Every structure is written in C-alpha cells, then in structure tokens.
Amino acid sequence: MEKNRAHYLNLFNTEFEKLNDQQRLAVETTEGPVMVVAGPGTGKTQVLSTRIAYIIKEGIAEADNILCLTYTEAGAFAMQKRLYGIIGQLASKISIHTFHSFCNRVISENPSTFNIKYDYRLAEKIDEYEILESLLEELTETDVLYRPDQRYESSIRGILELFQTIKKENWDPDYLKKSIIKQIEDLKFDEKFIYQRNGKNYKKGDLKINDYNKECDKYRKTLSALDLYNSYNENLRKQSLYDFNDLINLVIQEFQKNEQLLGMYQEKFQYILVDEFQDTNGSQLEILKLLISYWENPNVFVVGDSDQAIFRFQGANIANLKNFKNEYLPLTIELVENYRSTQQILSLAEEFVSLNKDRMKEENYQSLHSNSNLVDKRPELRIYTTAYEEIIDIADQIQDAIQVDKIAPEKIAVLFRKNSDAEPIAKELSMRNIPYSFSKEINVLKHPLIKSIFLILEYLEAEYKNPYQNDHILYEILHAPYIDLGTRGIGSIAMSLRKIEKTESEALINKSIRYILSDKAFLESANVENQEVCIYLAKILNSLIQEKQYYTIQILIEKILYDFGIIKFILNESDSMELLEIVNSFFEYVKNLSAKNPDITISTIEEHIRKLQKYNLTIPFINITGNGQFVRLSTIHSAKGLEFRNVYIINNVKRRNSNSYGFKLPQGFSYRGDGVDNEEDRRLFYVGLTRAEQNLKVSFAETDFNGKSKERSEELLELDVLPNIQKIKIKIPAEKLQNGLITRLSFYRKKHELIHEEKIDNFLENFELSVTSLEKFLRCPIAFYYEKILRVPGARNVYMGFGKAVHSTLEDYYRKHKTTEEPNYNELEDLYQKNLHSYSSHFTKEEFKGYLQLGKEVIPKFILNFKDEWKNTVQTKVEVDFHHRFYKDVPISGKLDRIDELAEGIRIIDYKTGNSEGTGKKDKIKGPSERDPIGGEYWRQMIFYAILNDTELKRKEIKEGLFYYIIPAKDGTYKKVQIPINDNDKEIVGQQITLVYSKIKNKEFKEGCNLEDCRWCNYVNKGSINENSIEIVEEY
C-alpha cells in the first residue's frame, strides 16, 4: 500500500512540476470561486486533473466529495483516464459526469421522489414529431398555424426547436408569452413601422399597418406554438416518455422545491469543477447555481474560453461566462502560455479572432505566446483555379510530408466545415494508398442497399393485397446490383409487355412482370438473356408473397437477404464490412421496433419508415474509416481538443446560412444566445487554425467540381488582409492534372444497354413530340428512354392525384359556367369531391382528408380572385387538344388547359397546383441564361404552346400566356406569371424541338443527367453501391 502511495505521489509531483506559474495558481487556489480562461493549447485538461489530485493529496476533500462536470462523454472518459494515471484507483471514486448523466444519476438514485415509472424511456425524434403533429391536426381554421392540407412537417421542426430551446435555457413559457405580447404592442412605436413623411394615403406618424401586421404575424405564430407547449409535455408523460432536455429540467424543478434532496447533493459535493464552461446552456448553468447555492463563497472552479465557444447550434450560451463572473466575482486566471503551436500561427489566430467583439478578455489581457520548440513557419493561404487542383495539391503535400519529411500520418489533419467536403480528398488519398481516418454519420434509410431491401418488402406487401398490380416497384427491384439481369433484358421485358392485349379477365395477370418472369416462351420471344435468373426470381417472389404472413418480420428480412443473394453480393464487395454493418444497423432497428410491438407487420414498418422520411428523420450509422496511424479527416467541430503537426483547412467557400427556425422570439430571448452568427463562424475557424502545431495551410478553389464559380468565405476574406499569412496562387501543370484527375465516387455501374433497335423504331413510327417529352429529354435522355419508350410503370403520388383532381374540376366547371361568373361554392365542392375520389388511389386516408379540405377551400377563392380579370373573354375553351401537327417536319402535339378567345386575339392559360414560392420557382419562368442554358421549364412550356398555336389554320395572335397558381402564397395572395411570347424565343424552342427529335431518332439515350435524385440514372447505377447517393448526416 505504501509502495503504491509513493508511486502515485511521485507521479503527482512529476505532473505538478510541469505547471507554469498561472497553472500552479489555478491548482493551488482551492477555496472560493475560480474562473480559468484557457486558450487553445494552454494545458487546461492538465490543470483540471492536477487540481483534483491536489485537493485529494492535501486532504482538503475526499475523492467522493468532488464533482467534475464535462461537456461530452468523451471528455468525461478522458478526464477519468488522465486521473487514473495520476492517482490510480482513487479516480474511480470521483464523480465525473456530463450534465445530463449527472441529472440521470440524481433521478435514478431517487425514483420515488421523481415519480418515474419503470417503463419510462427516452423519446425518439419520431415520438416527438408524432405527438406534435397530432396536436397541430386539432387546430381550428382561425389558428395562425392551421393548414387546410394538414401537412405540418415544415412547422414541426421549428416548433420543436422552440420547445427544446425553452428547456435548454430554462425559460418560463408564460413569461415568454407575456414578453411577446409586450413586443407586439411595442412595435407600434418602432420607427420602422411609422411613416416618416406625409404621403398620398397616409400622414407622417401613421402606423404602416401592412408592415406592422406582417411582423406581428411572426410573433403570433410563436404564441400559437407556445399554446401547445404544456399539451406536448403532458402527451410525453402519458406515453411514459421524456426528452433529453427533461433530464436536467426535472432535476432543476425538484431541487428548487425539495431542500432536503438539494441539501443531500450539496453536502456530498463540496468541490465542483466544470470543463468547457463556454459550451454550457441556461439549464446547465441553473443546475450548477443550485448545487453551489448553499455557500456564500462556493468552491467552484470553471474553465472556459469565449474564443472557442463553437456549440451554440446545440444550445450553448457564451453569456454564461459573463453571468458567472458578474454574479460570483471569481478569481480570474488567464492561461496564455501555449505548448502546441508556433508563434506565427498564434499571432495569425489572435489577429483573426480579435475581430470579434463578444470576447471574455480582461482589459489588459495578454495574447497567447508560444512555448513550442518547433521551427516557426509562416501560415499559407493557397488559392487554386479549380477544386480538382486544390485536392491534388493537398494530396501531394500530404504525400511529401509522410515520405520526405517523415511526419507520422496521425500528425496530419485535413479539416473542413461539412462532412461531405471530405469525399473528394478521401478518394484521392485512397487512390494513392495513403491511409486516412474519417468518422461520418450515414443515414441508413438513404443508403441504396437499404432502399432496395425496403423496396422488396414494399412489393411483397403490395402484391399480397393487390396481386399483379405493382410492376412499377418490381421494375426497380430488377435493377438492383445483386440481380443478374442486364438493362437490355429488363427493357425488352417492359417493351414486350406493352404489346400484350387485354382480352380476358386473366389479362391483368398475363401483363404482369411477375407472371411473365416464369413464362419461358415469353422470355424467349423477348430475347431475354439469363432466363434462369428470371424463373428463379419469380419462384422466390411467389413463395414469399404466399407465405409472408407466416413469418415474423425479422425472419422475412433474413430470407430476403439470403434468397435474393444480397449477403453473397455484399461479401464480394471491397467494402463488405461497412455494407454488412449498414445492413445490420437496419436489421437492429427493425428488431427494436419488433420489441416495442411484437405484432409488427410490413405495413407497420412501411408506415413507420414513411413517417421518418416525411419528417426527414434518419436511422443513423456511424461509419469510422481507419484508426491509429492514419491521416485525420475531420470537421472542425470534431477536431476541437486535438492537435496536429500539419493542418490543411480546405474548401473555404461562402456558404448559405440554412438555420431558419421560423418562430420569432422577442427581445431578450435568442435561439443561440447573445452575439452574431458571423462571430460564431469566426470562433469556429479560430479553433481550426489553432489545431496546427507548425504547418498551417488554408485553401480555396475559385470553381467547384462542376466548373461553377465560388465565392470566398467571410473568414477567408478577413484572413487575406492580415499580415501574418503568406498568399500563394497555385497552378497545377495540365499533364499532372489529367493524370491525377479525381473521378466521381460511383463504382461498378450496371451496364446501360438499350433494347434492340427495331423495337425502338416501332415506337418512333407514331411518336409525336410533346412539351413533356421535350422537357424530359432535355433534362435527362435516360429518363426519356425509361418513361416514354419503355413506359416503365410509375407509382401514383399525392401531388399527381391532387393536380389531376383540380384540373378536372376546373374543366368540368368551365364547360358549364362562364369564367366571369361568381363561383358556385356547392357545385365546385361536389365536383372536386367527385374528381378527388376518382384519384383516391394516389392518397393515404390521412392525405385524402387533408387534400379534400385544401381543394374545397382554395378552388372557389381562386376563381373569385381572378374572375374580374377575365371579363374581356369572348369564349373559353378547356382542355384543347393539338394532335398531328408539325414544326419543320417534326411531329408535335399537346393539350392546353384553357384558351380564352378575346376580341383582339387569344389568352393561353395553364394551371399550376404546386407552390408559387420556393427554391427554383423563378428560374422556371426564365429563358436561357448562363446558369440554365436551355431555359426554364415553364418558359419552354408556354413558348411550345405558342408554336402549337401557330399550326392552326385560322391562327389568332396570342396576347397573353399565363400560368395561374391554384394554391395561394404564404401571405394568402393568389399568384400568376405572364410569359412574354416573341419570335426569338419561338426560334430558340424550335431549335430545341428539331435537335431533340433528331437525337431521339438517332437513339441517343446513353447519357443521363447524373443528378443524385434522378431515379432513372440511379437505375443504371444499381450495378453496385453509388457513393454519391449515400446521404451523409451533417453535424449542424
């Protein structure tokens, strides 16, 4: 025992002797509140661990009277490990927790006090979404959050963010409501909403009513959301659920009212230490304040650095540092001696971060100064022309660092903002056999292999309920990489099926892909190769469909994995371990669902997965590539606390800020604490800069991999003017660029082979080019091939069903009524209900209910809104057909929603049932540009209609070409868009018509758009796992 004590005393003395004066002061000042401002590389972890050891060694407190609170579980483990190296087994007696695990401990040690039932569990995201959606669906039409279509997905995320912020910051919801009401009243006196001079319809000093009401509506949305807060929490409790932030808030509430419980933990923990204090949120600060509230001069020790506060997106609040200092007046110790980086790196980082105003620094604070023995090198800002050059040059530098400079791979890091930034450099390093490690979270649901397994489950269920009616699903399954059928054979099956006539009740069966897969004569006539594969596939499909009700869902998935050869396929892939882990993650998720609901069926799982997709939720899988002696690829967030000899910060382009919560907060409240977003970005970049020990390279490429120009990030623009960085323009020799050019990450495509030419020729004999076909070919020739030539069956969807029902309703209505009449509400409602019922197969029951209400509400209002504009109409024609027309020997056709004959010409009208707002809507109505050389879809559609009109014998001049949106905009107004029609545009679209028709006749269907969301290009990528289609989950 004495020998052990002497051993650890010697270890402690060794650690203690390493401390500089400021670190030693922090360790030895054990009484009263202490705040240590610890910059990067200044040894804060050493100070924390040595301080704990010092308190125990000096007999100031026992190990179990010390509580150390950290930001992450990894931080807690690292602290425990470090302490074990100093004080041995005593380290296990010290309470080292995250705030959440500490509160979980308090609850689990006092279950009767907290009235926690045995079956309580942590709510999953889908639980939270379902509860909130059910509350939103009960809203009445008068509520500002009410949606007639009952589609609340976009609102739910914002409301949950609001609720989680309330819990993280420990806000009183009632006080928040009162603050919003006061804010609405105060807006009346805000100069922004008051006229500053006299006008035609207003006087100086009058309220800008429209602007005021628009601003107030944002606050009213928040008030309406807050009305759901208590009901949301009650529903969680009813379902024996609690969310992550409830752990802390439950303990806060109990500590506040239960002095005995609070006193028990105050007596136990007489010395409290908090690491990464800048990353705490309001509720975590409240827990700390309650624990130390017994003492006037508490023994609390906090370590933090305002310049490294980078987790505000998770609720961290930099103001906690200031609040703590103002309330407890701690001894403040600044650690400024840096043991990591050379001075030029530190000087650059300090110059850069000093642009921030929101910093926790003393008036005469000292900048970090280096205690490094490494040769001081000037940081570099490297500018490239293309993204290819950036990646190749960085890979060259890494290769030289390892092979020439003999720097260990694990001492090299490539840092970036988003996980997706890692893919190109990972590919380049892999091609050079340079080992790298990369940890990324993958959404299992979006992985192509899991999507194909789920597709088989969906098909089995659909065929069991409606036999031989689900070819659109089976057709996609046939393109899976583990099914040994070529695309030519699959195309021949689809083409041959079209020729089968429906002559009897069995026609539906005879015309089904599943049926003919086992028909050897049919397969022979269709020239299908690998016929034995088709027959085997039909056999296992028929077997599984007939027997599926006898299997549990787990056994059914297992049979799919083996019967379809999926496991065999995986084992032959180069990344077999990763693929097996992904499949296992999905399988484990299904097993957990089964444990919660033993009677689970395919339909239940389908519904569950659809909800995950609807809410944009994930089944996460952490894929860790490499460990140990590997070059580290990491986001800057994940690299915090790490250090490397060489650091490359890549892809520093300007990014769009996508954080929009949608629920406005009054003054004094914030989703992200005080401060400005660009200060947060600056702090994050500062953390990246200070990971480097000696060699720091920051880079930017002027164009991306698609040749699109990119702007520099704000951080790069600020670095560019600082004196402590060397600017270098890099140009890679052309021959080297060609040799090292990175290919896109898509492996082993299934070869895309067309069906035999004579079959395509038969199709083209009676083919007429419509605007839909023109658009489809221009955007993706492969999509045209599948949809128009093979006519692959497609699944029905809600948007198609709603659109058809609205168009049919307007067509039926205007065959009886003039466009200038007042809308007949009852007749419109009856027509719409009848038409929607005829497309009911497009909807689930919930969707049908929502769209029924939506159509009833918007169609009469649409007519009422525009009827006065149509007073100059002489005659209206609806659903006007143009067939067997020609443009310069090209057969063309089309159907126009509506033509209004006017006294002096005609007005062409097309109805749109989508949203009039949103990404890309404006681009659709524009002609050709540098951004979109072929022009927008809606522009081309209207010009095509004008060309069709020119084929009329008694042609009338087009006065207007208009698109009308049936769905109102967010502000409740109904929108229309006019497309100017001129000879120049008709010439451009005419050239597109002749060019596309020529390519169709020449059977040029090999090249696709290669867009990630293109179903048809993915068909011919099914030959293996296309990494471009794997969704990487970003950290923020």
Buried (B, 14 or more C-beta within 10 A) or exposed (E): EEEEEEEBBEBBEEBBEEBBEBBBBBBEBBEBBBBBBBBBBBBBBBBBBBBBBBBBBEEBBBBEBBBBBBBBEEBBEBBBEBBBEBBBEBBEEBBBBBBBBBBBBBBEEBEEEBEBEEEBEEBBBBBBBBBBBEBBBEBEEEBBBBBBBBBBEEBBBBBBBBBBBBBBBBBEBEEBBEBBBEBBEEBEEBEEBBBEEEEEEEEEEEBBEEBBEEBBBBBBBBBBBBBBBEBBBEBBEEBEBBBEBBBBBBBBEBBEEBEEBBEBBBEEBBBBBBBBBBBBBBBBBBBBBBBBEBEEEBBBBBBBBBBBBBBBBBBBBBBBBBEBBEEBEBBEBBBBBBBBBBBBBBBBBBBBBBBBEBBBBEEEEEBBEBBBEBEBBEBBBBBBBBBBBBBBBBBBBBBEBBEEEEBEBBBBBBBBBBBEBBBBBBBBBEEEEBBBBBBBBBBBBBBBBBBBBBBBBBBBBBBBEEBBBBBBBBBBBBBBBBBBBBBBBBBBBBBBBEEEEEEEEEEBBBBBBBBBBBBEEBBEEBBBBBBEBBBBBBEBBBEBBEEBEEBEBBEBBBBBBEBBBBBEBBEEBEBEEBBBBBBEBBBEBBEEBBEEEEEBBBBBBBEBBEBBEBBEBBBBBEBEBBEEEBBBBBBBBBBBBEBBBBBBBBBBBEBEEEEEBBBBBBEEBBBBBEBEEBBBBBBBBBBBBBBBBBBBBBBBBBBBEEEEEBEBBBBBEBBBEBEBBEEEEBEBEEEEBEEBEBEEBBBEBBEBBBBBEEBBEEBEEEBBBBBBBBBBBBBBBBBBBBBBBBEBBEEBEBEBBBBBBBBBBBBBBBEEBEBEEEBBBEBBBEBBBEBBEEBBEBBEEEBBBBBBBBBBBBBBBBBEBBBEBBEEBEEBBBBBEBEEBEBEEBBBBBBBBBBBBBEEEBBBBBBBBBBBEEEEBEBBBBBBEEEBEBBBBBBBBBBBBBBBBEEEEEEEEBBBBBBBBBBBEEEEEBBBBEBEBEEEBBEBBBEBBBBBBEBBEEBBBEEBBBBBEBBBBBBBBBBBBBBBBBBBBBBB
